[in-house]
Amino acid sequence: MAQPNPLTTPPPGNDTQIVPGHVEHTEAHTGAFPPFETSGYLAQLIWLALAFGLLYYLMDKVALPRIQSILHARAQRLRADLDQAQAMKTEADAAGVAFETALRDAQGKARDIAQTTRNTLAAEAETKRKALEQELNGKIAAAETTIRARTESAMGNVRSIAGEAATAIVERLTGQAPDRASLDRALDATAH
């Protein structure tokens, strides 16, 4: 025997009866679809006109003026923002031009200061160079004078040394010392 299905079988103690395949209808369907019944056309048209008129009145007097005021306020705000942006752009352009002018002036002043400094340093260097050159020329002149004096002193000593050496050589070779006059003539002849 088949087991009862718990989903389709009512619990015990329930007074309902299930009759398979049987559906009870209490009302009978007669006539057409209600919106298409011709007997209600006039009432439907009147209600349509009233609803449309009320909706038109609400849109004309309430919704559209609010939307129009919102759009008008938005347009004014946009216009004000654009005017403010244009004013700020003009100010920024003026500030940019002022900045460029100030920058060019500053660069020109910097070039002038650099050139002035370069010229001043060159003049100082030239002055120091000339002073150093004069000092060195003085030292060179003093050194040349000292060299000349020492050379003349050394040359005087060379003459006496050469005379002594010549006297010693002649005396050794010949056995006799040369006379002073002939020695001086020989030294004078070699000096020129």
Secondary structure, 3 states (H helix, E strand, C coil): CCCCCCCCCCCCCCCCCCCCCCCCCCCCCCCCCHHHCHHHHHHHHHHHHHHHHHHHHHHHHHHHHHHHHHHHHHHHHHHHHHHHHHHHHHHHHHHHHHHHHHHHHHHHHHHHHHHHHHHHHHHHHHHHHHHHHHHHHHHHHHHHHHHHHHHHHHHHHHHHHHHHHHHHHHHHHHCCCCCHHHHHHHHHHHHC
